[in-house]
Amino acid sequence: MKLYSYWRSSSAHRVRIALHLKGIPFEYAEVNLLEGRQWEAEHRARSPMAKVPVLELDDGRLITESIAILEYVEELHPTPSLLPSDRWLRARTRMLASMVASGIQPFQNREVGVYLRKNLQADEKSWTRHWLAQGLLALEQAVNVTAGRFCVGDEPTFADVFLVPQIVAARRFQVDLEPMSTLRRIDAACAELEAFQKADPEVQPDAPRTP
């Protein structure tokens, strides 16, 4: 399979984590968002919304949107499972992932920040920090219901796959994470796992290298 990705994309980061957790080999294909490569016709043919990630299957078929990709990968390679067997815990896992995907991460999208700065003359970084902090405080409260070593018990799930890239982004935007003690503890536990290390933005082939 081929993953169209960008090193700093939180959404692509999620998919890299899941693929590594499941031990699925993939080819990495860079789509440089900073240079606007996502708007080129070749990529728009893959992703009508001009975004990453895009997963190209062995037969050439395409899947966009990180949640849809993760669900596909979970069904294709059910072991190790990233969804609990218990129905309620499975729903809570999807809930936590959705809180990040729908309620937190969209506020940091580059297109949103550019629009705020150019069209509304707003301080996009301050605006982003505000909404990320508010969302992460809510996630902290929600995670405490099911947290073990990870977000839902003692094994990684979709919830952790979504959490870690969001923590990376929160640090980039200088969000105060001090009140999120459970999220920080889980993030540290994830950082001990090889799959999360391999998926880290800084080690991707298109990440900038310090001379």
C-alpha positions in Angstrom: 0.0 0.0 0.0 1.0 3.6 -0.5 0.3 6.4 2.0 0.2 10.0 0.7 1.3 11.9 3.7 3.0 15.1 5.0 5.4 14.9 7.9 3.5 17.5 10.0 0.0 16.5 9.2 -1.8 15.3 12.3 -4.3 13.3 10.3 -1.5 11.5 8.4 0.3 11.0 11.6 -2.6 9.0 12.9 -2.6 6.6 10.0 1.2 6.1 10.2 0.8 5.1 13.9 -2.0 2.6 13.1 -0.1 1.0 10.2 3.0 0.6 12.4 1.0 -0.8 15.3 -0.3 -3.5 13.0 3.0 -4.1 11.3 1.6 -3.2 7.8 4.4 -2.2 5.4 3.6 0.8 3.2 5.3 3.2 0.8 5.5 6.8 1.9 4.6 9.4 -0.7 5.1 13.0 0.2 2.5 15.7 -0.5 4.1 19.0 0.6 1.2 21.0 2.1 3.4 24.0 2.7 4.2 24.2 -1.0 0.5 23.7 -1.9 1.1 20.4 -3.6 -2.3 19.2 -2.3 -4.0 21.6 -4.7 -2.4 20.1 -7.8 -4.7 18.2 -10.2 -2.9 15.0 -9.6 -3.6 15.0 -5.9 -7.1 16.5 -6.3 -7.9 13.4 -8.3 -6.9 11.3 -5.3 -8.5 13.6 -2.7 -11.3 15.9 -3.8 -10.9 17.9 -0.6 -7.2 18.3 -1.3 -6.0 16.8 1.9 -3.8 14.1 3.3 -3.8 11.3 4.2 -4.8 9.2 1.2 -4.3 5.4 1.4 -3.8 3.7 -2.0 -4.5 0.0 -1.8 -2.6 -2.7 -3.6 -5.2 -2.7 -6.4 -5.1 1.1 -6.8 -8.3 1.9 -5.0 -8.2 5.0 -2.7 -9.4 5.8 0.7 -9.3 9.3 2.2 -10.2 10.6 5.8 -8.2 9.1 8.6 -11.1 7.6 10.5 -12.2 5.7 7.4 -8.7 4.5 6.7 -8.3 3.3 10.3 -11.6 1.4 10.2 -10.5 -0.2 6.9 -7.1 -1.2 8.3 -8.8 -2.6 11.5 -11.0 -4.8 9.4 -8.2 -5.8 7.0 -5.8 -6.7 9.8 -7.8 -7.3 13.0 -4.8 -8.3 15.1 -3.6 -6.5 17.1 -7.0 -4.9 17.5 -7.2 -1.2 18.0 -10.8 -1.4 19.2 -11.8 -3.1 22.6 -14.0 -6.2 22.5 -16.5 -4.7 24.9 -19.3 -2.8 23.1 -19.4 0.2 25.5 -15.6 0.5 25.5 -15.5 0.3 21.8 -18.0 3.1 21.6 -16.0 5.2 24.1 -12.9 4.6 22.0 -14.6 5.9 18.9 -16.0 8.8 20.9 -12.6 9.9 22.1 -11.2 9.6 18.6 -14.1 11.7 17.2 -13.6 14.4 19.9 -10.1 14.9 18.4 -11.0 14.5 14.8 -14.2 16.7 14.8 -13.9 18.9 17.9 -10.2 19.8 18.3 -7.9 19.2 15.3 -9.9 21.2 12.7 -9.2 24.4 14.6 -5.5 24.1 13.8 -5.8 23.5 10.1 -3.5 25.7 8.0 -6.3 26.9 5.8 -8.3 28.1 8.8 -5.4 30.0 10.1 -4.6 31.6 6.8 -8.3 32.7 6.4 -8.3 34.2 9.9 -5.2 36.1 9.3 -5.9 37.4 5.8 -9.6 37.9 5.8 -10.4 38.7 9.4 -7.1 40.2 10.5 -7.1 37.9 13.5 -4.3 36.4 15.5 -4.6 32.9 14.3 -2.1 31.4 16.8 -3.9 32.9 19.8 -7.3 31.7 18.4 -5.8 28.2 17.8 -4.3 27.9 21.3 -7.7 28.9 22.8 -9.7 26.2 21.0 -7.1 23.5 21.3 -6.8 24.1 25.1 -10.6 24.0 25.5 -10.9 20.8 23.5 -8.0 19.1 25.3 -9.5 19.9 28.7 -12.7 18.3 27.6 -10.8 15.3 26.3 -8.9 15.0 29.7 -12.2 14.8 31.5 -13.6 12.2 29.0 -10.4 10.0 29.1 -10.4 9.7 32.8 -13.5 7.5 32.6 -11.6 4.7 30.9 -7.9 5.4 31.3 -5.5 2.7 32.2 -2.0 2.9 30.9 -3.6 4.2 27.7 -6.8 6.0 26.9 -9.0 3.0 27.1 -7.4 0.4 29.4 -3.9 -1.0 29.0 -3.6 -1.5 25.3 -3.4 1.1 22.5 -6.6 1.9 20.7 -7.9 4.4 18.1 -8.1 6.9 21.0 -4.3 6.9 21.5 -3.7 7.0 17.8 -5.7 10.2 17.7 -4.4 11.6 20.9 -0.7 11.6 20.3 -0.7 13.7 17.1 -2.9 16.2 18.8 -0.5 16.5 21.7 2.3 17.1 19.2 0.3 19.8 17.6 -0.7 21.3 20.9 3.0 21.6 21.9 3.8 23.2 18.5 1.1 25.8 19.2 2.4 26.3 22.7 -0.8 25.1 24.5 -0.4 24.9 28.2 -0.7 21.1 28.9 -0.1 21.3 32.6 -3.8 20.8 33.5 -4.0 17.7 31.3 -2.0 15.3 33.5 -3.7 12.1 32.3 -3.2 13.0 28.6 0.4 13.8 29.3 0.9 10.5 31.1 -0.7 8.5 28.3 1.3 10.4 25.7 4.5 9.4 27.6 3.4 5.7 27.6 2.8 5.8 23.9 6.2 7.3 23.3 7.7 4.1 24.7 6.3 2.0 21.9 8.2 1.5 18.7 5.2 2.1 16.4 4.7 5.6 17.8 8.4 6.3 17.5 8.4 5.2 13.8 5.4 7.4 13.1 6.8 10.5 14.8 6.8 13.5 12.4 10.4 14.3 13.0 11.7 11.0 11.6 9.6 11.0 8.4 11.5 11.1 5.1 10.1 14.6 4.2 10.8 16.2 7.6 13.3 19.0 7.5 16.8 18.0 8.5 19.0 20.2 10.7 22.3 20.7 8.9 
